[in-house]
Amino acid sequence: MYSVFVTGTDTGVGKTVVAAGIAASLTALGLKVGVMKPIATGGKWNRRLRRLVSDDAMALIKASGRRPIDRELCDLVNPVCLKLPLAPSIAAGMARKEIDLRDIWPAFRKLQKTHDAVIVEGIGGLMVPLKGNFTAGDMAKKLGLPILIVARPGLGTINHTALTVNYARQLGLDIAGVVINHAEPAKNSHAEKTAPAEIERFCGVKVLGIVPYTKNGK
């Protein structure tokens, strides 16, 4: 059984696109794939499910082929969902709520026991504070998962990727590799063309793939 924690060099780099793509591909191979978005912000109230719902979590569930999408499944996949689109520690504070990290670990263990693979999508980058000084990177470490880093293709991505790689190594995380995702139409710039090889050389990690831009991330 293989599980991975999908993180990014920043917010909006396309973690959900990559995580959902992996889940859909493994499902197509006949594997039973579990997905998880432990903490999400920017949630929207869903009357049928009677809870805040994360668009990212819903995309992951659909990619894994799970049906029906009910309250129990959403609670398992996304134990913590906050309304304001901010870093979790801030979103919780402004909502006068406290994030209970203890909801996350048993949910992950249940997914592990009942699936061939589990794809976990983090929130923002590795240093996003979830509760106090506990970061997304700390979560990946506590879950015991290797990380897959999603990066932008253009100018600045070498620096952002190197910072993410260095922090991951400080935490003692295993790095599965980097995926470069075109969240916007390609510009065919020199930066885009040279970044993959330079990331491998400078950061000492493997660029596993480049995801082209597709409308609506599909």
Protein Blocks (a to p, Z undefined) as FASTA:
>chain_A
ZZdddddfbehiopmmmmmmmmmmmmmnopacddddfbaghiacdfklopacdfklmmmm
mmnopacddfklmmmmmmbacfblcdfklmmmmnopacdfklmmmmmmmmmmmpfbdcdd
dehjfklcfbhjbcfklmmmmnopacdddddfbehjlmmmmmmmmmmmmnopacfbdcdd
dfbccehiaklmmmmmmmmmmnopacfbdcdddehhZZ
